Amino acid sequence: MAGARASSGAEVAAGSAWAVAAAVPDPELPMLTLADLGVLAEVAEDGDTVTAWLTPTYSGCPAVAEMAADVDRRLRAAGFADVRVRLRLDPPWSTDRITPEGRRRLAEAGIAPPRPGGAAAGGRTGGGSTPLSLGPTRLAGAAGAASGDVPAPVTCPLCGGTDTEELSRFGSTACKALWRCRDCREPFERVKEI
């Protein structure tokens, strides 16, 4: 695999392309790596070529170009000369792809992580297609209560209280919503569940 390395003389252990790409921080949630967020889908080394596949949080994510450029830049800096970054939209990204470490880091940064859940929380049922619901999202407490599906309370990442409310479906980025804790009276962001 020496041919896959840049001419700078930097030697990189076989299989380390994953480790390099996995350490790239997300541009919108910098406390998470692309691996923590579940956006880094695969990294393969084939002869002189390293290919990294990214599955963005949604197909129109404005941060995709920055993610791809960061992965390319880091892999080249690590000594890989022929780098290709590709998008993979199938299977689609889901908040269930966020690692336990990623959820912990979000909470430490004051951002409420989405609930893990799959089918139990209205998410994917495992393998195959993702069901599309055009009704209220998993976050809509009143609508969920009306249909008999009462979601678990959202825990405030600042004080741990569960008396919280959604203020706005739109936060600082497309993947976050603005919430407030009635216990500590502080606002916080929450990653939307999809």
N, C-alpha and C positions, 0 to 999 in steps of 0.2 A: 504494500500500500504506500510505499515511499513516493510513488508518482502522484498521489493525491495531495501531497504536501506542497506548500508554497516554496519557492526557491530561497526563502529567507533562512532555510536550514532548521526551522522549528520542527521538532519531531513531536507527534501527538500519538498517544497510544490508540490502538485499534478500538473502535467502539466509543471513543470519547466524543465523537461529534454530537451524540445525544446529550451528554453532560454539558457541553458548551452551549448548545441551543436551549436546553432546559433551564439554564441560568439566566436567560435574557428576561429582564423585567418587562411587564406590561406597561405601555406608555400611559394608559389612563388610570391604572391601579398599580403604581410602582412598588407597592409593598408585596405584590405577587409576581412570581415568575410566570412565563408562558406555560410552563408545565403545571404549576399550582392552579392556574386558571383553567387548565384543560384545553388550551388553544393549540399547544404543540401536540399534533396527532401522531407523528412518526418522523424518524430520521433514519435514513438508510445510506450506507456507504457501499458503492459499487465501483470497484476499480478506482479510477481517478475522480469519480463524481460523488459528491455528498448531496443528497436531496432531502430537504426538510419540508414536511407538509403541515400547514396551519389550517385549523378549522376555526374561523372567526366566530365571535359570539352571535353575530347575525351577518347576513351576506352584504349588507350595506355599511358595515362598521367602518368609520372614517380612520380608525387606527391601523387598519390592515397593512397599508403601505409602509407605515413606520415600523410595525412589527417585522415585516419581511426584510426591510432594510437593516434593522438591528440584528436579526438572525444571520443574514448574509455577512454583515460587517464582523460580527463576533467569530463566525466560523472561519472567515478569511484571516482574521488576526490570530487565530489559534493554529494557523498553518495549512488550512485546507484551501487548495487553489481553485478547484472547479466546484462551485457551490450553486445549487438551484433551490429556490424556495417556491413552493407551489401551494395553491389553495385546495382544500378538500371540503366540500360542502355537504357530502353525504357519507356517513350519517351526520345530521346537523348537530351543532353544539347544543348542550343543555347545561343548566346550572348544576346538574348532578355530576358533571365532569370536574367540578372544582374539588380539589383534594381536601382531606381533613386539615392538612397543614395550611392550605390556602384559606379555608374557613376561619381557622384560628388567627391567621395574620390579618384578615379583614377585620375581625372583631377587635384585635389589638389596636388597629388603626382607627377605631371608632366608626366603622362601617358594618352595619348588620349584615351577616352573610345570609344567603338564601337558605331555606330549609332543604335538607336533602330529602328525597322522597319518592322518586319514581311514581308508580301508579297510586300509591297511598296519598300523595299530596297533589295529584292531578298532573303528574309529569309523565315521562315515557314509561311504557310498560315493559321495556327491555327488548333489545334487538329489534330490527325492522323499522317500521315507520313511526313517526311521531304524530300522535293524534292532534288535530287542530280543533280548538274550541274557540268559537267566535263570541262567546259570552264573557262574563267577568273573569279576570285573572285570578290566580290563587290568592292574591293579596286583598281582594275585595271582601272585607269582613261582612258588611251588611248584606251584600248580594249573596254571599256564601251562606249566611245564616238563613236567608229567606228560602234558599233551596234545600236546607237541611244539612249542608256541608259546611260546618263551622270550622274555619282554619285555626290552627294553633296560634296563640298570641306571638307577636314579634317581640323578641327580647331586645331591650335597649343595650347597645354595646358599651355605653358609658357607665350606667349604674346597675344594670342587670334587671331592671324593672320590666314588667310585662304589660303595664297600662300604657299602651302606645297607640298612635294613630297616624295614618298616612295623610300628609299635607298636600303633596303633589305627586302625580305619577311620573313627573319629569324632574330629574336631578341634574347634577353637573355634567353627566354623560348620559347617553341613551340607555345604558344598561343599569342605571340607578334611579331610585325614587327618593323623595324627601319625606322623612317621618319625624315625629316629635314624641318624646316621652312625657307622659303626664306626671310621672313620679319626680324626675329630676328637672323637668321643664326644659330640657335641652333638645335641640333639633339634631338629627343624624341622618345619614344616607343609608340606603339599603339596596343591595344588589337585587334586581328583579328576578323572580323565578320564571324560568322558561324551560 
